[in-house]
Each structure stands twice: as structure tokens, then as C-alpha cells.
Amino acid sequence: MANEQNETMNKINAFRDARNWRPAHNEKDLALSISLEAAELLEIYQWKSAEEGNQDYEHLKEEIADVLIYSYMLADNLGMDIDEIIAEKLVKNAKKYPEPIKD
């Protein structure tokens, strides 16, 4: 998985660098961009049922990708490994939200 993550990050950075966008991609602005793109994702469902929103599949893919791209870029800027921070968070979540006891 780490190789796939590195390959994806390399593609994102190559796209950014080819356009000389690196100066604008500081941590604050990337965090803001994540929030803005997440709002665009929410807008797909505004005033609709989940089923109606789900029908806009291509638009959903685009907005999810935007959120993930900015998230990857922020983590990369901060020297974080995506797989590692997700694994750590899942451990914390498992402690906070234990599995229900089965009868």
C-alpha cells in the first residue's frame, strides 16, 4: 500500500509542480481547501434524499477526489504517512468505540 500511496503522491506533486502552485499550497490554505471541497461534496446532497444525491456519481467522484488530494497534500507537507496516521486513528477509535458485546 505504501508504494501506491507514494505513486499517488508523486502524481499529485508533479501536477502541482508543473503549474508552479507549490507556493500557494501551505498548510493553512490546504486545510481551508479541504473544508471548501467537503462543502462542495455536501452540496450534492443538499435538499435531496441520499438516493437522489448518489445518482450524481461522477460529481461525487470528483468532489471526493478533491478532498483526498488536498488531504494527501497536507499530510505530505507535514511529513505524515497516510497509512500510519489512519492506522493510529483506527486504534484510538477502537478504544473509544469498542465493539458491542455479543450475546
C-alpha positions in Angstrom: 0.0 0.0 0.0 2.9 2.4 0.8 4.1 2.1 -2.8 0.6 3.0 -4.1 0.5 5.9 -1.7 3.9 7.2 -2.9 2.9 6.8 -6.5 -0.3 8.8 -5.9 1.6 11.5 -4.0 4.2 11.7 -6.8 1.5 12.2 -9.4 -0.2 14.9 -7.2 3.1 16.7 -6.6 4.1 16.5 -10.3 0.7 18.1 -11.3 1.2 20.8 -8.7 4.8 21.5 -9.6 4.1 21.7 -13.4 1.8 24.6 -12.7 4.1 26.2 -10.1 1.3 26.0 -7.4 3.6 24.9 -4.6 3.9 28.4 -3.1 0.1 28.5 -2.6 -0.1 25.1 -1.1 0.8 25.9 2.5 -0.8 24.0 5.4 -3.3 26.7 6.2 -4.5 27.0 2.7 -4.7 23.3 2.2 -6.8 22.9 5.3 -9.1 25.6 4.0 -9.3 23.9 0.7 -10.2 20.6 2.3 -13.1 22.3 4.0 -14.3 24.0 0.9 -14.2 20.9 -1.2 -16.0 19.0 1.6 -18.7 21.6 1.4 -19.0 21.1 -2.4 -19.4 17.4 -1.6 -22.2 18.2 0.8 -23.9 20.4 -1.8 -24.5 17.4 -4.0 -26.9 16.1 -1.3 -28.4 19.5 -0.3 -32.2 19.3 -0.5 -32.1 15.7 -1.8 -32.5 12.3 -0.4 -29.3 10.2 -0.1 -30.6 8.1 -3.1 -31.0 11.2 -5.2 -27.6 12.5 -4.3 -26.0 9.2 -5.0 -27.3 9.3 -8.6 -24.8 12.1 -9.3 -22.0 9.5 -9.2 -19.4 11.3 -11.5 -19.8 14.6 -9.5 -19.4 12.6 -6.2 -16.2 11.0 -7.5 -14.8 14.4 -8.5 -15.5 16.0 -5.1 -14.2 13.0 -3.1 -11.0 13.1 -5.2 -10.6 16.8 -4.5 -11.0 16.3 -0.7 -8.5 13.4 -0.8 -6.0 15.3 -3.0 -5.8 18.2 -0.6 -5.7 15.8 2.4 -2.8 13.9 0.9 -1.0 17.2 0.1 -1.5 18.5 3.7 -0.2 15.2 5.2 2.8 15.3 2.8 3.6 18.9 3.7 3.6 17.9 7.4 5.7 14.8 6.8 2.9 12.4 7.7 2.4 8.9 6.4 -1.2 8.4 5.4 -1.3 4.7 6.2 0.3 5.3 9.5 -1.9 8.1 10.7 -5.1 6.2 9.6 -3.9 3.0 11.4 -3.2 5.1 14.6 -6.6 6.7 14.4 -8.4 3.4 14.0 -6.7 2.1 17.1 -7.9 5.2 19.0 -11.4 4.8 17.6 -11.5 1.1 18.6 -10.7 2.1 22.2 -13.2 5.0 22.1 -15.9 2.9 20.4 -15.5 -0.7 21.4 -17.4 -3.5 19.6 -20.7 -4.3 21.1 -20.8 -7.4 23.3 -22.5 -10.2 21.5 -24.9 -12.4 23.4 
